[in-house]
């Protein structure tokens, strides 16, 4: 049986991240998706993608990532992993889900 691989696209600080992972599920933390076992392409060539190397370094020590559901753009189950990407969200028609401002102490 082939292992499942998921492509996760989400917003993070004005950028759109496109990563691949083996495990995705709803978190016990309300409103979050847990993403585990990030997959990065194995480079057997001399060509190095700086974006992929940056993301690989950023997530190298990450065991599990908790992503807010409101930041998720899309999750797809795919046949195999592709190139990971980060791009600016400017000009894209992607916007984070609007959230009401947090008010400590409840409603007034």
Protein Blocks (a to p, Z undefined) as FASTA:
>chain_A
ZZddddddddeehiacddddfbdcddfbghiacdehiaddddfbfbdcfklmmmmmmmmm
pmbdcddfklpmbdcddfbdcddddddfehiacdcdddddddehiaZZ
